């Protein structure tokens, strides 16, 4: 039996106390996140929907402005000044 080890440049981040980690279903493919990617925290109480198997996720171009889901056209067009 041979074992191949590849050096990986990775940074381990401490997990906040009280964080619940979910198990990953067997057969799940994890994709490496490109170095320099900024991950936003998800607000507490946010409900995340499962993505159907086979769904293709497109990358969002840098500088894209995301509008909150459920916003009306006027909410999207009106800048908030407060």
Backbone bond lengths (Angstrom), bond angles and torsions (degrees), N, CA, C in turn:
res aa  C-N    CA-C-N  psi(-1)  N-CA   C-N-CA  omega(-1)  CA-C   N-CA-C  phi
1 X - - - 1.449 - - 1.523 108.57 -
2 X 1.322 117.27 132.26 1.456 120.16 177.68 1.524 109.26 -116.01
3 X 1.316 114.86 148.06 1.459 120.78 178.96 1.517 107.75 -122.49
4 X 1.313 115.94 129.26 1.457 120.57 177.74 1.512 108.48 -106.70
5 X 1.315 116.17 128.02 1.458 120.71 179.45 1.517 108.47 -115.41
6 X 1.314 116.36 129.05 1.456 121.11 179.09 1.518 109.13 -114.06
7 X 1.318 116.31 131.58 1.461 120.09 178.26 1.523 108.96 -67.02
8 X 1.310 116.14 136.02 1.458 121.47 -179.94 1.511 109.53 -125.87
9 X 1.325 116.09 130.19 1.456 119.87 175.74 1.520 106.66 -86.92
10 X 1.322 116.61 105.54 1.459 120.55 -177.13 1.513 109.98 -142.09
11 X 1.300 115.12 151.85 1.454 121.09 176.41 1.513 107.87 -116.84
12 X 1.322 116.53 129.72 1.454 120.48 177.39 1.518 108.37 -95.02
13 X 1.322 115.66 127.70 1.460 121.31 -179.75 1.516 108.35 -103.94
14 X 1.321 116.15 136.98 1.458 119.81 178.10 1.522 109.44 -64.25
15 X 1.318 116.33 141.05 1.459 121.56 177.82 1.516 108.50 -91.62
16 X 1.314 115.90 132.70 1.464 120.35 -177.64 1.525 110.86 -61.10
17 X 1.323 115.45 141.81 1.461 120.91 178.48 1.524 108.86 -58.86
18 X 1.309 116.03 134.39 1.457 120.92 179.31 1.517 113.63 90.78
19 X 1.332 117.45 -1.37 1.462 120.43 178.70 1.521 109.14 -70.90
20 X 1.325 116.40 135.47 1.459 121.00 177.23 1.520 108.24 -98.39
21 X 1.312 115.76 124.55 1.455 120.38 179.52 1.530 108.48 -102.13
22 X 1.317 116.26 129.47 1.458 120.16 179.18 1.521 109.81 -89.57
23 X 1.318 116.21 147.82 1.459 119.02 176.17 1.523 108.12 -73.53
24 X 1.315 116.18 148.69 1.458 121.74 179.58 1.524 108.06 -95.02
25 X 1.335 117.55 127.45 1.461 118.90 -179.26 1.529 112.25 -58.27
26 X 1.310 116.24 143.40 1.459 121.61 178.74 1.525 108.97 -57.89
27 X 1.300 115.47 134.95 1.461 120.60 179.29 1.520 113.73 92.44
28 X 1.328 117.31 -2.11 1.465 120.75 178.47 1.518 109.20 -70.95
29 X 1.323 116.83 134.22 1.458 121.44 176.78 1.515 108.45 -97.86
30 X 1.315 116.07 124.95 1.454 121.12 179.22 1.525 108.24 -99.78
31 X 1.306 116.71 131.77 1.456 121.62 179.09 1.519 109.71 -101.09
32 X 1.301 116.54 136.19 1.461 120.25 178.05 1.524 109.05 -65.96
33 X 1.308 116.50 140.93 1.460 121.93 177.01 1.523 107.83 -89.71
34 X 1.337 117.46 127.99 1.465 119.07 -178.53 1.522 112.15 -57.24
35 X 1.332 115.75 141.63 1.460 121.43 178.05 1.525 108.74 -57.60
36 X 1.316 116.28 135.24 1.449 120.86 179.69 1.517 114.01 94.23
37 X 1.343 117.19 -4.61 1.464 120.35 178.14 1.518 108.98 -71.70
38 X 1.326 116.63 134.36 1.458 120.68 177.63 1.519 108.38 -98.77
39 X 1.312 115.58 123.85 1.456 121.01 179.01 1.524 108.07 -102.12
40 X 1.321 116.80 128.33 1.461 120.44 178.68 1.519 109.79 -88.15
41 X 1.311 116.51 145.45 1.458 119.16 175.91 1.520 108.12 -74.32
42 X 1.310 116.64 148.82 1.455 122.36 178.83 1.521 107.99 -94.31
43 X 1.330 117.94 128.26 1.461 119.25 -178.23 1.531 111.94 -58.11
44 X 1.331 115.86 143.16 1.458 121.16 178.83 1.524 108.65 -58.40
45 X 1.307 115.92 135.83 1.461 121.09 179.04 1.521 113.57 92.75
46 X 1.334 117.67 -3.30 1.462 120.56 178.15 1.522 109.04 -70.62
47 X 1.318 116.65 134.80 1.458 121.18 177.28 1.518 108.29 -97.48
48 X 1.312 115.76 123.11 1.452 120.77 179.33 1.527 108.38 -102.56
49 X 1.316 116.47 129.26 1.457 120.17 178.62 1.520 109.76 -87.44
50 X 1.314 115.70 144.74 1.461 120.11 176.86 1.523 108.60 -67.04
51 X 1.315 116.79 141.95 1.460 121.34 177.44 1.524 107.81 -91.79
52 X 1.327 117.61 124.96 1.460 119.10 -178.49 1.528 112.14 -57.95
53 X 1.317 115.95 141.99 1.459 121.57 178.64 1.531 108.47 -57.37
54 X 1.310 116.15 134.42 1.454 121.03 179.14 1.521 113.71 92.87
55 X 1.337 117.07 -3.40 1.465 120.39 178.49 1.517 109.30 -69.88
56 X 1.315 116.97 134.46 1.459 121.60 176.91 1.519 108.17 -97.28
57 X 1.319 115.55 123.19 1.454 120.77 178.84 1.524 107.97 -99.82
58 X 1.312 116.65 128.28 1.459 120.41 178.75 1.520 109.49 -89.34
59 X 1.308 116.22 145.67 1.459 118.92 175.52 1.521 107.74 -74.05
60 X 1.319 116.17 146.63 1.461 121.67 179.23 1.523 107.87 -93.94
61 X 1.331 117.54 124.97 1.465 119.35 -179.18 1.526 111.72 -59.54
62 X 1.311 116.13 143.71 1.460 121.42 178.67 1.524 109.05 -58.11
63 X 1.327 115.58 134.88 1.453 120.63 179.10 1.516 114.08 91.71
64 X 1.333 117.42 -0.67 1.460 120.79 178.50 1.519 109.72 -70.66
65 X 1.328 116.72 137.30 1.463 121.46 176.17 1.519 108.00 -95.43
66 X 1.321 115.75 126.57 1.459 121.28 -179.66 1.525 108.52 -98.79
67 X 1.323 116.20 134.66 1.462 121.96 177.90 1.518 108.47 -99.41
68 X 1.318 116.38 140.32 1.461 120.21 179.40 1.521 109.74 -60.04
69 X 1.330 116.05 138.98 1.458 120.65 178.39 1.523 109.05 -63.57
70 X 1.317 116.57 138.22 1.447 120.73 177.88 1.518 113.89 89.68
71 X 1.325 117.24 -2.94 1.465 119.70 179.71 1.521 109.67 -71.44
72 X 1.309 116.36 142.89 1.462 120.36 177.34 1.523 109.03 -80.55
73 X 1.326 115.99 166.97 1.465 120.00 179.99 1.523 110.74 -58.71
74 X 1.349 117.06 -39.80 1.463 119.13 -178.81 1.521 110.92 -68.90
75 X 1.334 117.38 -34.80 1.463 120.15 177.59 1.525 110.62 -66.20
76 X 1.320 116.75 -36.75 1.456 120.33 179.26 1.527 111.01 -67.61
77 X 1.335 116.37 -35.92 1.461 120.63 -174.22 1.523 113.45 -87.06
78 X 1.321 117.46 -16.38 1.465 120.53 -174.91 1.519 111.04 -98.36
79 X 1.332 117.49 115.05 1.472 118.43 177.29 1.525 110.41 -69.76
80 X 1.318 115.83 144.84 1.463 120.13 178.70 1.516 108.67 -90.39
81 X 1.310 115.99 130.99 1.454 120.86 -175.47 1.518 112.77 -107.47
82 X 1.309 118.62 6.93 1.463 119.49 -179.89 1.484 112.13 -113.10
